[in-house]
Amino acid sequence: MADRTTIVVASGDMDKLYSALIIATGSLSMGMDVSLYFTFWGLERLKKGGLEKGPLSKMHMLGLGKLFMLSRMKKAHVATLERLMRDFKELGGKIIACEMTMEIMGVSRQSLREDLIDEYGAVGAYIHDARQSSITLFI
Amino acid sequence: MAEIRIDVRGETCPVPLVEMRKALRRAQPGDIVEIIGTHPASQKEIPMAVEALSLELLSVEGTPNDWTIRIRR
């Protein structure tokens, strides 16, 4: 059985999504399985058209900081979140959407990118994967 | 046996590593994957990934800013 990385994606901030997706695609590339558990503000990024919409966690400055960061990232040839997500799914990564968050924040399945989501679950789904993981992170 | 060539010059973390993995998944056992790149950290991490995947690292050539790595699946 391959080793696993399990990450709780609780933040919807752009930079934190990058951290999560880079660690996730890196893990898959090195032969591990990966589960990403999207909850709270992280779940906002699974909404249709939502993946690239997150603010910067620091120095967002009403969007100016994010624009500056994006232009620097473009110069450095950093992949977009959409590309990282595509690679994540192509390499067999698994996405779990938190059902409690959907309930309390009034998020319907139709408003989410259902093609990306492998499972709708609660804490048990996270623990099930996390207990078989050598890497678990909360981002 | 086929030889697959991947050009990730100019690309940064994690793209070289991810493209290596995608190419290896497409390759058949025995095929050779050659990756050329310019991102220094990738020159170090790709051999680590090859070891983790239990594949054969054939060669690492060039400099940290301009390298070629060959892997046999």
Backbone of each chain as ProteinMPNN parsed JSONL, in Angstrom:
{"seq_chain_A": "MADRTTIVVASGDMDKLYSALIIATGSLSMGMDVSLYFTFWGLERLKKGGLEKGPLSKMHMLGLGKLFMLSRMKKAHVATLERLMRDFKELGGKIIACEMTMEIMGVSRQSLREDLIDEYGAVGAYIHDARQSSITLFI", "coords_chain_A": {"N_chain_A": [[0.837, -1.201, 0.0], [0.53, 2.171, -0.849], [2.037, 5.026, 0.727], [0.406, 7.746, 2.505], [-0.621, 11.205, 2.216], [-2.488, 13.481, 4.054], [-4.468, 16.312, 4.042], [-6.05, 18.946, 5.727], [-7.907, 21.413, 4.341], [-8.628, 24.289, 5.416], [-8.499, 26.959, 5.155], [-9.318, 29.625, 2.913], [-7.549, 31.239, 1.692], [-5.46, 32.502, -0.909], [-2.64, 32.049, -0.934], [-2.414, 29.996, 0.883], [-3.862, 27.984, -0.308], [-2.136, 27.503, -2.414], [0.035, 26.421, -0.939], [-1.167, 24.048, 0.015], [-1.891, 22.692, -2.404], [0.562, 22.449, -3.693], [2.064, 20.858, -1.931], [0.426, 18.654, -2.041], [0.451, 17.84, -4.812], [3.151, 17.379, -5.001], [3.484, 15.243, -3.209], [1.979, 13.243, -4.514], [3.541, 13.028, -6.791], [5.791, 11.874, -5.765], [5.009, 9.366, -5.321], [3.075, 8.905, -3.364], [-0.262, 8.476, -1.951], [-2.96, 10.843, -1.832], [-5.175, 12.784, 0.182], [-7.378, 15.486, 0.209], [-9.075, 17.459, 2.419], [-11.649, 19.53, 2.293], [-12.83, 22.254, 4.083], [-14.815, 24.698, 5.926], [-13.635, 27.928, 5.134], [-12.05, 27.014, 3.167], [-13.661, 25.431, 1.603], [-15.034, 27.238, 0.029], [-13.39, 27.607, -2.116], [-13.858, 25.487, -3.729], [-16.123, 26.073, -4.982], [-17.928, 26.756, -8.016], [-15.936, 28.493, -10.27], [-14.435, 29.5, -8.19], [-11.822, 28.832, -7.414], [-9.505, 30.412, -7.888], [-10.101, 32.671, -6.532], [-9.39, 33.435, -3.95], [-8.291, 35.611, -1.259], [-5.079, 37.165, -0.428], [-3.344, 35.957, 2.457], [-1.91, 37.715, 3.959], [-1.107, 41.194, 3.622], [-3.026, 41.745, 1.661], [-4.406, 44.027, 0.934], [-6.909, 45.186, -0.114], [-6.95, 43.821, -2.489], [-4.914, 44.816, -4.058], [-2.413, 43.949, -3.187], [-2.614, 41.267, -3.791], [-2.761, 41.357, -6.604], [-0.218, 42.332, -7.177], [1.339, 40.247, -6.182], [0.465, 38.188, -7.886], [1.468, 39.09, -10.315], [4.17, 38.939, -9.858], [4.405, 36.213, -9.509], [3.693, 35.287, -11.982], [5.803, 36.175, -13.531], [7.779, 34.571, -12.456], [7.024, 32.17, -13.449], [5.189, 30.569, -12.013], [2.88, 27.961, -11.572], [-0.666, 28.134, -12.25], [-3.417, 27.961, -9.874], [-5.487, 26.504, -10.957], [-4.15, 24.899, -12.815], [-2.555, 23.373, -11.097], [-4.548, 22.045, -9.708], [-5.677, 20.541, -11.762], [-3.508, 18.852, -12.376], [-3.341, 17.573, -9.925], [-5.715, 16.058, -9.858], [-5.321, 14.516, -12.147], [-3.175, 12.934, -11.374], [-4.36, 11.299, -9.599], [-5.323, 12.246, -7.122], [-7.398, 12.678, -4.192], [-10.455, 14.255, -3.298], [-12.277, 15.494, -0.592], [-15.319, 16.837, 0.427], [-16.538, 18.862, 3.041], [-19.419, 18.052, 4.684], [-20.759, 19.223, 6.825], [-19.931, 21.874, 6.767], [-21.085, 22.592, 4.341], [-23.72, 22.483, 5.059], [-23.974, 24.412, 7.189], [-23.138, 26.711, 5.922], [-24.804, 26.921, 3.868], [-24.274, 25.714, 1.345], [-24.826, 24.28, -1.738], [-24.657, 21.099, -3.475], [-24.779, 21.503, -6.193], [-23.656, 23.998, -6.509], [-21.026, 23.558, -6.241], [-17.899, 22.329, -7.656], [-18.551, 19.558, -8.792], [-17.326, 17.62, -10.313], [-14.735, 17.504, -9.42], [-14.865, 16.496, -6.892], [-14.544, 13.688, -4.829], [-15.785, 12.581, -2.683], [-18.285, 13.165, -0.187], [-18.168, 14.165, 3.083], [-17.705, 13.734, 6.697], [-16.058, 14.344, 9.846], [-15.22, 11.764, 10.355], [-14.477, 10.75, 7.857], [-12.184, 12.166, 7.376], [-10.535, 11.274, 9.538], [-10.398, 8.564, 8.942], [-8.749, 8.522, 6.655], [-6.562, 9.997, 7.611], [-5.43, 8.493, 9.675], [-4.094, 6.572, 8.342], [-2.008, 7.879, 7.287], [1.286, 9.183, 6.773], [1.929, 11.77, 6.635], [0.208, 14.48, 7.828], [-1.569, 17.473, 7.619], [-2.772, 20.699, 8.61], [-4.194, 23.265, 7.023]], "CA_chain_A": [[0.0, 0.0, 0.0], [1.306, 3.419, -0.893], [1.914, 5.921, 1.864], [-0.575, 8.774, 2.205], [-0.621, 12.552, 2.789], [-3.857, 13.977, 4.224], [-4.415, 17.727, 4.404], [-7.296, 19.683, 5.923], [-7.821, 22.743, 3.734], [-9.647, 25.07, 6.122], [-8.368, 28.359, 4.735], [-9.593, 29.906, 1.506], [-6.571, 32.216, 1.209], [-4.76, 32.054, -2.11], [-1.297, 31.517, -0.648], [-2.539, 28.718, 1.596], [-4.26, 27.007, -1.335], [-0.891, 27.115, -3.086], [0.778, 25.491, -0.068], [-1.849, 22.753, 0.041], [-1.843, 21.999, -3.696], [1.952, 22.104, -4.023], [2.42, 19.675, -1.125], [-0.394, 17.541, -2.53], [0.969, 17.33, -6.093], [4.489, 16.851, -4.711], [3.306, 13.917, -2.598], [1.559, 12.318, -5.574], [4.679, 12.842, -7.693], [6.765, 11.005, -5.117], [4.446, 8.017, -5.193], [2.126, 8.752, -2.258], [-1.665, 8.816, -2.177], [-3.269, 12.12, -1.171], [-6.558, 13.215, 0.404], [-7.564, 16.88, 0.631], [-10.395, 17.594, 3.063], [-11.998, 20.955, 2.212], [-13.821, 22.64, 5.076], [-14.954, 26.137, 6.181], [-13.354, 28.855, 4.027], [-11.442, 26.234, 2.094], [-14.722, 24.92, 0.729], [-15.372, 28.304, -0.921], [-12.52, 27.479, -3.301], [-14.383, 24.416, -4.594], [-17.306, 26.566, -5.691], [-17.694, 27.021, -9.437], [-15.254, 29.773, -10.48], [-13.909, 30.003, -6.921], [-10.486, 28.364, -7.031], [-8.478, 31.481, -7.931], [-10.697, 33.89, -5.966], [-9.005, 33.68, -2.561], [-7.408, 36.75, -0.974], [-3.807, 36.841, 0.214], [-3.543, 35.901, 3.906], [-1.302, 38.934, 4.491], [-0.825, 42.223, 2.61], [-3.98, 41.671, 0.548], [-4.615, 45.453, 0.618], [-8.089, 45.332, -0.987], [-6.721, 43.191, -3.787], [-3.692, 45.316, -4.706], [-1.323, 43.045, -2.811], [-2.776, 40.024, -4.553], [-2.379, 41.635, -7.998], [1.244, 42.434, -7.205], [1.851, 38.89, -6.0], [0.187, 37.408, -9.096], [2.363, 39.496, -11.403], [5.493, 38.365, -9.533], [4.332, 34.77, -9.718], [3.667, 35.057, -13.429], [7.198, 36.348, -13.984], [8.563, 33.417, -11.991], [6.418, 30.976, -14.082], [4.494, 29.706, -11.056], [1.654, 27.412, -12.169], [-1.916, 28.634, -11.663], [-4.092, 26.982, -9.016], [-6.264, 25.618, -11.852], [-3.246, 23.892, -13.377], [-2.172, 22.454, -10.017], [-5.711, 21.209, -9.418], [-5.783, 19.588, -12.878], [-2.457, 17.849, -12.16], [-3.709, 16.804, -8.718], [-6.72, 15.055, -10.222], [-4.738, 13.596, -13.135], [-2.303, 11.99, -10.678], [-5.156, 10.424, -8.733], [-5.619, 12.835, -5.813], [-8.795, 12.537, -3.752], [-11.005, 15.437, -2.626], [-13.448, 15.276, 0.255], [-15.978, 18.094, 0.807], [-17.131, 18.754, 4.377], [-20.885, 18.197, 4.606], [-21.244, 20.141, 7.848], [-19.711, 23.226, 6.239], [-22.101, 22.819, 3.309], [-24.986, 22.718, 5.743], [-24.036, 25.676, 7.941], [-22.914, 27.856, 5.051], [-25.812, 26.894, 2.81], [-23.631, 25.41, 0.058], [-25.434, 23.118, -2.382], [-23.743, 20.336, -4.341], [-24.812, 22.088, -7.533], [-22.81, 25.19, -6.576], [-19.632, 23.102, -6.171], [-17.385, 21.628, -8.841], [-18.765, 18.158, -8.409], [-16.403, 16.757, -11.053], [-13.472, 17.392, -8.672], [-15.098, 15.944, -5.552], [-14.671, 12.231, -4.808], [-16.55, 12.108, -1.535], [-18.828, 14.167, 0.731], [-18.025, 13.458, 4.345], [-17.545, 14.469, 7.947], [-14.755, 14.131, 10.486], [-14.839, 10.352, 10.229], [-13.806, 10.552, 6.572], [-10.826, 12.685, 7.563], [-9.781, 10.379, 10.421], [-10.182, 7.316, 8.211], [-7.564, 8.677, 5.81], [-5.424, 10.545, 8.355], [-4.772, 7.471, 10.494], [-3.239, 5.779, 7.446], [-1.108, 8.83, 6.631], [2.507, 9.556, 7.488], [1.934, 13.236, 6.64], [-1.1, 15.132, 7.923], [-1.392, 18.913, 7.822], [-3.969, 21.534, 8.705], [-3.789, 24.516, 6.366]], "C_chain_A": [[0.868, 1.246, 0.0], [1.052, 4.222, 0.375], [0.974, 7.072, 1.489], [-0.264, 10.103, 2.888], [-2.074, 12.999, 2.881], [-3.798, 15.406, 4.744], [-5.833, 18.264, 4.6], [-7.09, 21.064, 5.322], [-8.951, 23.574, 4.331], [-9.627, 26.531, 5.698], [-8.72, 28.493, 3.259], [-8.6, 30.893, 0.928], [-5.751, 31.646, 0.057], [-3.426, 31.398, -1.791], [-1.378, 30.165, 0.059], [-3.023, 27.605, 0.659], [-3.038, 26.541, -2.111], [-0.112, 26.118, -2.241], [0.155, 24.104, -0.132], [-1.677, 22.005, -1.282], [-0.416, 21.639, -4.113], [2.391, 20.879, -3.213], [1.667, 18.449, -1.647], [0.153, 16.974, -3.837], [2.378, 16.769, -5.909], [4.41, 15.455, -4.122], [2.926, 12.879, -3.648], [2.74, 12.001, -6.486], [5.717, 11.912, -7.101], [6.14, 9.674, -4.716], [3.473, 7.815, -4.051], [0.693, 8.939, -2.748], [-1.948, 10.108, -1.421], [-4.773, 12.313, -1.017], [-6.536, 14.683, 0.836], [-8.982, 17.003, 1.165], [-10.722, 19.079, 3.124], [-13.116, 21.298, 3.187], [-13.803, 24.154, 5.299], [-14.546, 26.973, 4.963], [-12.669, 28.15, 2.869], [-12.482, 25.768, 1.096], [-15.164, 25.956, -0.309], [-14.593, 28.16, -2.232], [-12.962, 26.337, -4.213], [-15.663, 24.845, -5.301], [-16.947, 26.845, -7.147], [-17.077, 28.413, -9.597], [-14.547, 30.305, -9.255], [-12.442, 29.733, -6.633], [-9.449, 29.488, -6.941], [-8.942, 32.738, -7.182], [-10.23, 34.247, -4.559], [-8.134, 34.911, -2.395], [-6.057, 36.268, -0.463], [-4.023, 36.841, 1.726], [-2.915, 37.106, 4.599], [-1.087, 39.903, 3.335], [-1.789, 42.153, 1.41], [-4.287, 43.082, 0.032], [-5.709, 45.664, -0.441], [-7.85, 44.783, -2.394], [-5.449, 43.658, -4.482], [-2.504, 44.398, -4.427], [-1.392, 41.754, -3.601], [-2.352, 40.222, -6.019], [-0.863, 41.682, -8.149], [1.863, 41.042, -7.115], [1.643, 38.058, -7.266], [1.131, 37.792, -10.229], [3.776, 38.954, -11.141], [5.508, 36.861, -9.815], [4.341, 34.432, -11.201], [5.081, 35.174, -14.004], [8.046, 35.137, -13.619], [8.025, 32.097, -12.565], [5.784, 30.034, -13.08], [3.177, 29.248, -11.705], [0.421, 28.026, -11.509], [-2.511, 27.546, -10.765], [-4.905, 26.003, -9.861], [-5.371, 24.521, -12.426], [-2.854, 22.871, -12.305], [-3.323, 21.508, -9.679], [-5.885, 20.146, -10.509], [-4.751, 18.462, -12.706], [-2.798, 16.953, -10.969], [-4.703, 15.701, -9.075], [-6.137, 14.036, -11.215], [-3.868, 12.533, -12.457], [-3.056, 11.175, -9.619], [-5.45, 10.952, -7.343], [-7.111, 12.785, -5.494], [-9.235, 13.802, -3.009], [-12.272, 15.071, -1.856], [-14.013, 16.652, 0.609], [-16.696, 17.889, 2.129], [-18.633, 19.046, 4.313], [-21.425, 19.158, 5.648], [-21.069, 21.595, 7.393], [-20.776, 23.567, 5.199], [-23.425, 23.19, 3.957], [-25.021, 24.093, 6.408], [-23.839, 26.881, 7.043], [-23.872, 27.855, 3.859], [-25.241, 26.649, 1.426], [-24.282, 24.159, -0.537], [-24.397, 22.38, -3.214], [-23.65, 20.962, -5.723], [-23.898, 23.308, -7.652], [-21.328, 24.824, -6.53], [-19.206, 22.439, -7.478], [-17.407, 20.132, -8.546], [-17.825, 17.199, -9.126], [-15.085, 16.559, -10.302], [-13.631, 16.582, -7.392], [-15.341, 14.435, -5.605], [-15.636, 11.76, -3.736], [-17.087, 13.309, -0.757], [-18.805, 13.502, 2.097], [-17.896, 14.37, 5.534], [-16.211, 14.057, 8.57], [-14.282, 12.685, 10.365], [-14.082, 10.067, 8.944], [-12.364, 11.049, 6.654], [-9.986, 11.715, 8.394], [-9.446, 9.07, 9.71], [-8.915, 7.398, 7.364], [-6.35, 9.119, 6.621], [-4.692, 9.464, 9.155], [-3.898, 6.548, 9.645], [-2.18, 6.642, 6.789], [0.142, 9.077, 7.466], [2.661, 11.074, 7.503], [0.491, 13.713, 6.777], [-0.863, 16.591, 8.28], [-2.744, 19.588, 7.903], [-3.589, 22.903, 8.157], [-4.975, 25.472, 6.281]], "O_chain_A": [[1.827, 1.35, 0.766], [0.001, 4.113, 1.006], [0.766, 7.347, 0.307], [0.283, 10.134, 3.991], [-2.813, 12.909, 1.902], [-3.16, 15.681, 5.76], [-6.704, 18.066, 3.754], [-6.2, 21.803, 5.745], [-10.076, 23.571, 3.831], [-10.613, 27.251, 5.86], [-8.458, 27.595, 2.459], [-8.772, 31.349, -0.203], [-5.397, 30.467, 0.05], [-3.113, 30.326, -2.308], [-0.526, 29.299, -0.136], [-2.647, 26.443, 0.809], [-2.901, 25.361, -2.432], [0.349, 25.094, -2.745], [0.854, 23.107, -0.309], [-1.355, 20.817, -1.283], [-0.203, 20.642, -4.804], [3.019, 19.969, -3.754], [2.211, 17.345, -1.687], [0.305, 15.759, -3.964], [2.759, 15.804, -6.572], [5.187, 14.577, -4.496], [3.476, 11.778, -3.674], [2.923, 10.858, -6.905], [6.443, 11.236, -7.831], [6.676, 8.949, -3.877], [3.072, 6.683, -3.779], [0.461, 9.489, -3.825], [-1.241, 10.432, -0.466], [-5.547, 12.05, -1.938], [-5.769, 15.069, 1.718], [-9.956, 16.7, 0.475], [-10.136, 19.81, 3.922], [-14.203, 20.721, 3.136], [-12.852, 24.819, 4.889], [-15.061, 26.747, 3.867], [-12.701, 28.623, 1.733], [-12.225, 25.715, -0.107], [-15.615, 25.596, -1.396], [-15.069, 28.538, -3.303], [-12.491, 26.231, -5.345], [-16.222, 24.102, -6.107], [-15.793, 27.135, -7.465], [-17.634, 29.399, -9.114], [-14.095, 31.451, -9.26], [-11.869, 30.326, -5.719], [-8.621, 29.509, -6.031], [-8.251, 33.756, -7.197], [-10.644, 35.277, -4.025], [-7.331, 35.231, -3.272], [-5.904, 35.1, -0.106], [-4.807, 37.644, 2.231], [-3.332, 37.482, 5.695], [-0.904, 39.478, 2.194], [-1.405, 42.466, 0.283], [-4.41, 43.293, -1.175], [-5.469, 46.236, -1.505], [-8.471, 45.225, -3.36], [-4.952, 42.988, -5.388], [-1.699, 44.11, -5.313], [-0.371, 41.212, -4.025], [-1.676, 39.372, -6.6], [-0.297, 41.151, -9.105], [2.78, 40.702, -7.862], [2.533, 37.312, -7.675], [1.549, 36.939, -11.012], [4.485, 38.564, -12.069], [6.501, 36.317, -10.297], [4.917, 33.429, -11.623], [5.494, 34.378, -14.847], [8.924, 34.73, -14.38], [8.514, 31.025, -12.208], [5.829, 28.818, -13.268], [2.459, 30.047, -12.306], [0.465, 28.397, -10.336], [-2.162, 26.371, -10.876], [-5.004, 24.821, -9.531], [-5.775, 23.362, -12.515], [-2.823, 21.668, -12.561], [-3.111, 20.328, -9.401], [-6.202, 18.993, -10.215], [-5.068, 17.284, -12.865], [-2.574, 15.743, -10.998], [-4.553, 14.555, -8.649], [-6.426, 12.842, -11.129], [-3.823, 11.384, -12.896], [-2.443, 10.448, -8.837], [-5.797, 10.17, -6.458], [-7.963, 12.839, -6.382], [-8.489, 14.349, -2.197], [-13.193, 14.443, -2.379], [-13.271, 17.534, 1.041], [-17.376, 16.882, 2.328], [-19.054, 20.141, 3.939], [-22.424, 19.837, 5.411], [-21.945, 22.434, 7.605], [-21.302, 24.679, 5.174], [-24.15, 24.069, 3.49], [-25.972, 24.853, 6.221], [-24.32, 27.969, 7.361], [-23.759, 28.685, 2.957], [-25.652, 27.28, 0.452], [-24.288, 23.101, 0.092], [-23.383, 22.954, -3.612], [-22.591, 20.959, -6.349], [-23.419, 23.627, -8.74], [-20.469, 25.678, -6.753], [-20.039, 22.041, -8.293], [-16.417, 19.541, -8.114], [-17.548, 16.105, -8.632], [-14.393, 15.565, -10.518], [-12.656, 16.043, -6.866], [-16.221, 13.961, -6.324], [-16.232, 10.688, -3.847], [-16.428, 14.346, -0.675], [-19.348, 12.411, 2.269], [-17.964, 15.594, 5.423], [-15.348, 13.493, 7.898], [-13.082, 12.422, 10.281], [-13.162, 9.25, 8.925], [-11.449, 10.449, 6.089], [-8.867, 11.372, 8.014], [-8.348, 8.535, 9.858], [-8.106, 6.47, 7.35], [-5.234, 8.673, 6.357], [-3.47, 9.517, 9.296], [-3.058, 5.824, 10.178], [-1.521, 6.208, 5.844], [0.081, 9.17, 8.692], [3.437, 11.609, 8.295], [-0.353, 13.391, 5.942], [-0.046, 16.901, 9.147], [-3.731, 19.113, 7.341], [-2.772, 23.613, 8.743], [-4.838, 26.58, 5.761]]}, "seq_chain_B": "MAEIRIDVRGETCPVPLVEMRKALRRAQPGDIVEIIGTHPASQKEIPMAVEALSLELLSVEGTPNDWTIRIRR", "coords_chain_B": {"N_chain_B": [[11.63, -0.281, -26.939], [10.731, 2.865, -25.701], [11.711, 6.346, -25.785], [11.126, 9.08, -23.805], [10.885, 12.566, -23.875], [11.043, 15.336, -21.767], [10.567, 18.753, -21.472], [11.182, 21.122, -19.191], [12.269, 23.586, -18.912], [12.66, 26.742, -17.426], [10.432, 26.439, -15.871], [9.048, 26.351, -12.547], [8.972, 25.136, -9.067], [5.996, 23.284, -8.287], [6.269, 22.149, -10.78], [8.319, 20.81, -12.481], [8.724, 18.382, -11.074], [6.14, 17.308, -11.02], [5.584, 17.046, -13.756], [7.508, 15.178, -14.409], [6.487, 12.952, -13.042], [4.038, 12.607, -14.366], [4.951, 11.933, -16.913], [6.287, 9.543, -16.372], [4.159, 7.961, -15.651], [2.887, 7.7, -18.07], [4.785, 6.295, -19.458], [6.019, 3.036, -20.459], [7.043, 0.053, -18.664], [10.564, -0.131, -18.583], [10.927, 1.844, -20.477], [12.606, 4.962, -21.22], [12.802, 8.051, -19.551], [13.581, 11.328, -20.18], [14.434, 14.335, -18.704], [14.669, 17.796, -19.04], [15.755, 20.719, -17.428], [15.726, 23.859, -15.532], [15.367, 24.638, -12.949], [16.847, 24.882, -9.863], [16.225, 23.501, -7.375], [14.688, 21.379, -8.239], [16.46, 19.713, -9.507], [17.59, 18.436, -7.416], [15.403, 17.272, -6.088], [14.108, 15.556, -7.892], [15.767, 13.199, -8.248], [15.323, 12.211, -5.623], [12.622, 11.581, -5.715], [12.667, 9.603, -7.661], [13.97, 7.58, -6.307], [12.09, 7.148, -4.275], [10.031, 6.141, -5.792], [11.042, 3.758, -6.511], [12.491, 3.459, -8.917], [14.903, 3.477, -11.667], [17.643, 5.575, -11.571], [19.329, 6.941, -14.146], [21.129, 8.948, -14.982], [22.429, 12.152, -13.908], [23.024, 15.169, -15.179], [24.904, 18.18, -16.008], [24.432, 21.563, -14.714], [23.169, 23.096, -11.632], [21.47, 25.047, -12.651], [20.884, 24.313, -15.202], [20.08, 21.465, -16.295], [20.063, 17.892, -17.005], [18.212, 15.013, -16.607], [18.064, 11.515, -16.514], [15.892, 8.762, -16.49], [14.996, 5.385, -15.893], [12.039, 3.661, -16.353]], "CA_chain_B": [[11.555, 0.635, -25.791], [10.623, 4.255, -26.15], [12.372, 7.368, -24.988], [10.225, 10.232, -23.697], [11.67, 13.738, -23.486], [10.23, 16.379, -21.143], [11.293, 20.024, -21.369], [10.576, 21.998, -18.184], [13.142, 24.747, -18.715], [11.915, 27.946, -17.081], [9.343, 26.121, -14.932], [9.476, 26.305, -11.148], [8.315, 24.181, -8.174], [6.386, 21.867, -8.344], [5.981, 21.662, -12.14], [9.224, 19.769, -13.002], [8.469, 17.122, -10.372], [4.826, 16.811, -11.443], [5.683, 16.62, -15.157], [8.266, 13.922, -14.376], [5.575, 11.88, -12.617], [3.059, 12.371, -15.43], [5.646, 11.236, -18.004], [6.557, 8.165, -15.932], [2.888, 7.218, -15.696], [2.6, 7.396, -19.479], [5.812, 5.384, -19.975], [5.908, 1.599, -20.197], [8.24, -0.449, -17.969], [11.731, -0.223, -19.468], [11.083, 3.094, -21.222], [13.475, 5.965, -20.598], [12.267, 9.413, -19.508], [14.641, 12.325, -20.037], [13.863, 15.628, -18.314], [15.645, 18.89, -19.007], [15.184, 21.824, -16.667], [16.603, 24.929, -15.064], [15.042, 24.984, -11.563], [17.863, 24.172, -9.081], [15.698, 22.566, -6.365], [14.16, 20.185, -8.909], [17.574, 18.818, -9.82], [17.832, 17.625, -6.212], [14.237, 16.508, -5.636], [13.72, 14.503, -8.84], [16.386, 11.917, -7.833], [14.649, 11.699, -4.407], [11.36, 10.985, -6.159], [13.001, 8.36, -8.384], [14.241, 6.583, -5.27], [10.819, 6.84, -3.604], [9.207, 5.374, -6.728], [11.806, 2.525, -6.787], [12.871, 3.397, -10.329], [16.357, 3.539, -11.842], [18.202, 6.865, -11.982], [20.422, 6.617, -15.07], [22.16, 9.999, -14.94], [22.113, 13.555, -13.622], [24.129, 15.909, -15.805], [24.751, 19.631, -16.132], [24.592, 22.392, -13.524], [21.856, 23.31, -10.993], [20.63, 25.953, -13.442], [20.715, 23.796, -16.568], [20.374, 20.053, -16.041], [19.363, 16.815, -17.705], [18.104, 13.813, -15.765], [17.507, 10.368, -17.248], [15.287, 7.776, -15.582], [14.37, 4.223, -16.559], [10.875, 3.177, -15.602]], "C_chain_B": [[11.608, 2.088, -26.243], [11.425, 5.179, -25.238], [11.478, 8.61, -25.001], [11.034, 11.417, -23.191], [10.726, 14.818, -22.959], [11.075, 17.636, -20.988], [10.575, 20.927, -20.369], [11.504, 23.181, -17.893], [12.284, 25.983, -18.454], [10.797, 27.699, -16.077], [9.895, 26.006, -13.516], [8.649, 25.283, -10.365], [6.795, 24.328, -8.218], [6.331, 21.287, -9.749], [6.983, 20.615, -12.649], [8.966, 18.395, -12.377], [7.163, 16.482, -10.866], [4.893, 16.298, -12.889], [6.496, 15.328, -15.281], [7.327, 12.75, -14.07], [4.561, 11.548, -13.718], [3.709, 11.583, -16.572], [5.9, 9.779, -17.618], [5.292, 7.321, -15.941], [2.513, 6.829, -17.118], [3.555, 6.332, -20.022], [5.484, 3.933, -19.638], [7.136, 1.161, -19.404], [9.389, -0.635, -18.958], [11.971, 1.032, -20.283], [12.0, 4.056, -20.465], [12.805, 7.337, -20.675], [13.443, 10.356, -19.282], [14.0, 13.678, -19.774], [14.959, 16.669, -18.377], [14.998, 20.089, -18.333], [16.227, 22.79, -16.162], [16.336, 25.307, -13.604], [15.964, 24.187, -10.631], [17.292, 23.155, -8.087], [15.199, 21.275, -7.009], [15.27, 19.198, -9.239], [17.866, 17.911, -8.622], [16.634, 16.743, -5.89], [13.818, 15.405, -6.608], [14.435, 13.181, -8.52], [15.758, 11.33, -6.554], [13.351, 11.002, -4.781], [11.616, 9.661, -6.865], [13.258, 7.242, -7.383], [12.932, 6.154, -4.59], [9.926, 5.966, -4.482], [9.862, 4.038, -7.096], [12.106, 2.361, -8.276], [14.386, 3.59, -10.435], [16.783, 4.912, -12.357], [19.412, 6.584, -12.864], [21.518, 7.667, -15.013], [21.576, 11.339, -14.54], [23.289, 14.35, -14.17], [23.837, 17.392, -15.833], [24.963, 20.335, -14.807], [23.216, 22.569, -12.878], [20.916, 24.203, -11.807], [20.367, 25.474, -14.872], [21.094, 22.31, -16.54], [19.566, 19.112, -16.92], [19.379, 15.581, -16.799], [17.461, 12.713, -16.587], [17.086, 9.279, -16.257], [14.792, 6.594, -16.419], [13.204, 3.769, -15.705], [10.97, 1.678, -15.376]], "O_chain_B": [[12.439, 2.47, -27.067], [11.762, 4.844, -24.102], [11.121, 9.124, -26.061], [11.774, 11.307, -22.212], [9.743, 15.172, -23.61], [12.174, 17.586, -20.436], [9.493, 21.439, -20.656], [11.526, 23.708, -16.781], [11.311, 26.24, -19.163], [10.269, 28.645, -15.492], [11.046, 25.62, -13.308], [7.749, 24.646, -10.912], [6.328, 25.467, -8.188], [6.343, 20.067, -9.911], [6.551, 19.606, -13.206], [8.988, 17.376, -13.067], [7.098, 15.274, -11.097], [4.332, 15.25, -13.208], [6.218, 14.49, -16.139], [7.359, 11.713, -14.732], [4.261, 10.382, -13.974], [3.094, 10.676, -17.133], [5.744, 8.881, -18.447], [5.338, 6.119, -16.203], [1.909, 5.783, -17.354], [3.202, 5.567, -20.919], [4.776, 3.641, -18.674], [8.17, 1.827, -19.461], [9.215, -1.218, -20.028], [13.091, 1.271, -20.736], [12.149, 3.974, -19.246], [12.304, 7.736, -21.726], [14.202, 10.207, -18.325], [13.13, 14.118, -20.525], [16.048, 16.467, -17.841], [13.852, 20.437, -18.619], [17.43, 22.589, -16.327], [16.999, 26.196, -13.07], [15.888, 22.958, -10.598], [17.825, 22.052, -7.97], [15.275, 20.205, -6.405], [15.047, 17.987, -9.249], [18.324, 16.779, -8.779], [16.803, 15.599, -5.467], [13.227, 14.412, -6.184], [13.789, 12.133, -8.517], [15.668, 10.111, -6.409], [13.02, 9.953, -4.228], [10.863, 8.704, -6.685], [12.825, 6.106, -7.577], [12.695, 4.968, -4.36], [9.157, 5.148, -3.976], [9.315, 3.274, -7.891], [11.991, 1.266, -8.826], [15.064, 3.833, -9.437], [16.353, 5.356, -13.422], [20.413, 6.047, -12.389], [22.702, 7.33, -14.998], [20.407, 11.632, -14.789], [24.413, 14.223, -13.686], [22.69, 17.819, -15.702], [25.585, 19.795, -13.893], [22.201, 22.237, -13.49], [19.697, 24.117, -11.66], [19.703, 26.158, -15.652], [22.254, 21.943, -16.732], [18.54, 19.48, -17.492], [20.426, 15.17, -16.298], [16.457, 12.928, -17.266], [17.817, 8.931, -15.329], [14.244, 6.774, -17.506], [13.344, 3.524, -14.506], [10.081, 1.088, -14.761]]}, "name": "protein", "num_of_chains": 2, "seq": "MADRTTIVVASGDMDKLYSALIIATGSLSMGMDVSLYFTFWGLERLKKGGLEKGPLSKMHMLGLGKLFMLSRMKKAHVATLERLMRDFKELGGKIIACEMTMEIMGVSRQSLREDLIDEYGAVGAYIHDARQSSITLFIMAEIRIDVRGETCPVPLVEMRKALRRAQPGDIVEIIGTHPASQKEIPMAVEALSLELLSVEGTPNDWTIRIRR"}
